[in-house]
Amino acid sequence: MKKKEDFTILVTEQNNPNTTDIDTCSTLDLVRKINNEDKKVAEAVEKVLDSIALAIDKGAERLAKGGRLLYFGAGTSGRLGVIDASECPPTYGTAPDTVQGIIAGGKNAVFNAAEGNEDSEQEGYHAVKNLLVTDKDVVVGIAASGRTPYVLGALKAGNEAGALTVGICNNPNVPIMEIAQITIAPITGPEVIQGSTRMKAGTAQKMVLNMLSTGIMIKLGKVYKNLMVDMVATNEKLTDRAKRIVMAATDCDEETASRLLEKSGYNVKIAVTAILTGKSADDAKTLLKKNGGYVSKAINEMR
């Protein structure tokens, strides 16, 4: 018979003494209490920056070889992974399968509660196997408790495949730390509403995922200065943004930006490189390819 889990030892499941009167205080005091607790999240993340930086460096090495960044989670943690993954293609021009969010219970669980699926370690294990994970990939397991069976199964399968495994949790001394090669654990403490880890724990996870995916994309040359030069212009707003990025990166006028964007098929990176090197759009494309897609390296070569 399986031993019953003792969830009372988890700090995310404990009662918060600062909010015991949140049901009777004024609305202004209510939001103050939430805000005061939220202030602690950035501090918790700050304490694990070394681990985040290590995951970025090692993760970028894998993706540079054609690997993928794969998030696995259940409930809120799984949904946060899906959100982060879905925003990478339009922001950084990644292929849809390069960054993926996989949630226990499948796509339906993104919109409807399916927390029961998190109790199956085999489901997480097979989710990794079904994706044919290799040693080029990065498997990220996200679980506030640090002991969600689905996530642990995914990490174990990731290790077996030779992938880089990263665990993100919000509790100390939990099983995920024994399995993941790198653990990122911002300890956010008891929630405003006891056990509601979509609050501080979820906010910390979102911050970590933002850093992880953004850092990897920067390392892969998808950012020039602080501009998203690999963005995909898929609508009017983004087309205008593409133009503004080219103007900001090159200090050119709107007419020049529009002309080079049209010649490059609205590829911001090519347009920027062409203007800064004085090359044609086709030559800029070749120069970028030669320099691994890094605008800075392409410019420096010409200089």
N, C-alpha and C positions, 0 to 999 in steps of 0.2 A: 504494500500500500504506500502510495506517495506521501512523503512527509508534508504536512501542512505548512505553507509559507507564513512567516511571522512578519507581516507588513508594518507592525507598530514600530520596528526599529528604523524604518526609513524616515529621514528628516522631512521629506516631502509629504509624509502622511501624518505628521504630528500636528498638534493644535497650536495656533499662533496666539500668544497672550496679548498681542497688540490689537487684535480685532474681535475680541469676544463680545463687544457691544455693538458690532457693526449693524445689527438688525434693528437697533433702537435709537441710534444716534441720528443727527441731522444728515441730510443728503450731502451737504458740503463736507461734513466730517467724514462721511462714508468715502467720498472720493479722495479726501486727504489721506485717509488710511491706506487706500489702494496705492496712491501715488508714493507715499513714504516707503511702502514695501517694494514698489517698482524701482525706486532709486538704488536699491541694494543689488539689482540684477547686473548692471554694468560693472560694479565693483567685483562681483563674483566672476564675471567673464574676464576681467582684467587679471585675475590671479592665475588664469590658465592660458595666457597668451603664448607662453613658450610651447605648450602642447599644440596649440592651433597652428603656430608657425611651422612646427615640425611636420604636421599633417599636410600643410600646404606645399612645402618643399618636396616631400616624398610623393605626394599625390600628383604634383605637376610633372615629376619625372615619369610616372606611369602614363599619364595622359599624353605626354609628348611622344610616347612610343605607340600611340593609337589606342590607348586604354580608355575605360569609361569610369565615371564617377557615379556610383550606385548607392542610393539611400534606401534603407530598410527600417520600417517602424510600424507601430500600431497606434490607432486612435489619433490624438493630437500630434504626437511625434511623427507618425506616418504622413499625416496631412501636411505638416511643415516641410517634410522632405519632398513631397509632390509639388508644393508651391515653389520651392527653391529651384527644383529641376525644370519646371515648366517655364521659368523666366529666363533661363540661360540661352535658348535659341534666338529669341528676338533681341536680347541685350548683347550677346557675344557672338552671334552667328554660328553657334554650335549645331551639329547634326542632332536630330531629335533623340537619337539613342546614346549620345555621348554622356549626357547627365540624365539619370532616370530616378524617379521616386517610386518605390514599390511599397504598398501598404497592405498589411494583413487584412484579408477579406476581399482584396481586389478593388477595382475602380468604384464599385458601389459603396465601399467603406469610406470613400472620400466625402460623400454627402450624407451617409446614414451610419449611425453607430453600429459597429460590428466588433466590439471589444472582445467578444468571446474567441475570435480567431487568434488573438495574441497569445493564448495559452498553448499553442501547438508549436513546439520546437521543430518538429518535422516539416511543418508548412514553411517555416523560414528557411530551413535547410534546403528544401526542394525548390524554393523560389530562386535561390542562388544557382543551383544546379541547372534549372530550366533556362537561365540566362547564359549558360555556357561561360561562366566567369573564368578568366585566366590570370596569369601572373602580371598581366598588363593593367588589370583593373584595380579600382579602389572600392572596397565594400565598407559602407558607413552604417553602423547600427545605432539607432536613436531610441533611447528609452529613459524617461525621467527616473524610473525606479532603478534602472541599471540591472534589472533581472527579468525582463520580459522574455519568456521562452522563444517566441517568434524571432526576436532580434538576436538572441544568443545562438539560435540555430543557424541564422544567416551568417553570423560572424564565424562560426565553426566551419561552415562550408567554404567561406571565403579563405580561411586559413589553409584548408585542404587544397584549394585551387592555386595557392601561392600568391593570392592577391594581397595588397596592402589592406589591413583591416583597422578601422577607426571606430571607437565607441564613444558616443556622446550621452552623458547621463547627468543627474543632478543629486546624486547621493554618494557618499564615500563608502569604501570597503564593500563593494557589490560585485557580483559574478562577472559583469561585463568587463571589469578591469583585469580579470584573470584570462580573458579570451582575446580581447582586442590588442593588437600590437601597439597602438597609440590610444590612450584614453583622454578625452576632454571632459572634465567634470566640474563645471561651475556649480558650486553648492549654494543654492538659492534659499534654502531654509523652508520652514513651514509656510504654507500658502495662506492668503487672506481668508479664503474659504477652505477649510480643512480638506486636503486631498485633491483640490482642484488644480491639477498640474498644467492645465491650459493657461494658467496665469503666469507666475514668475518663472517656473521651470520652462514653460513653452516660450516665453519671451527670450530667455537665455539661449534656448536651442535655436531660435530664429536668428539671433545675433551671431551665434557660432557658425551656422550654415551660411549666413551672408558673408562672413569673413572667409570661410573655407572655399566656397565657389568663386567669390570675387578674387581672392588671392591666387587661386590656381589659374584663373583666366588671365590675370595680369602677368603671371609667370609664363604663360603660353603666348604672350605677345598680342593679346586681344585688346590692350589698352595702350594709347600713346599719350604721354603726360597723364592727365586724369580723364581722358576722353574715350568713350566707347567706340573706337574706330572699326569694330567688327559688327556693329549693330545692323539689323536688317530693316530697311525702310519699307514697311508693308502697308502703311496708310498715310493719310495726309499729315497727321501730326508728326509721324516718324520721318517722313520725307523732309519736312521743315527742320526737324532736329538734325538730320543728316547734313543739311546745308549749313546750319549753324555750327556744327562740329567742324566741318571743313574750314569755315571762316575763322573759327577760334584757333584751330591748330596751325593755320598758315598765315593768318592776318590778311587774307585776301578779301576782295569785295564779293557781294552776292552774285553778281554776274559771272565772275570767274568760278566760284564754287558750283553754281548751277551747270556751267558748261562742262567742267571736269567730271561732275557726277554723272551727267548724261553720257559722256564718252566712256566712262568706266562701268556703265550699267548700274549706276547708283551704289557702287562699292566705295564706301567712305575711305577705307584704308588705301585703296589705289589712288583715289582722287587726292588725298593728303600727300601721299608719297610723290605723285607726279608734280604737284605744285612746289613742294619743298626741294625737289631735285632738279626741276626744270625738264624732266623727261616726259615723254608721251605716256598716255594711259597704258598702252601695251608694254612699253619699256619698264614702267613702274611696276606692273604686274610681275614681270620677269625678275626684276630686282628684289621684290618682296619674296618671291618663291625662293630665290637664292639665299635669302637671309632668314628663312624659316618663318616668314610672316611678321617679323618684327620691324615696325616702322623706324624706330631709332637706329637699328643696325643698318637698315637700308640707306638711311640718310648719312650715317657716319662713313659708310663705304664710299659714297660719292664725294664726301669731303676729303 
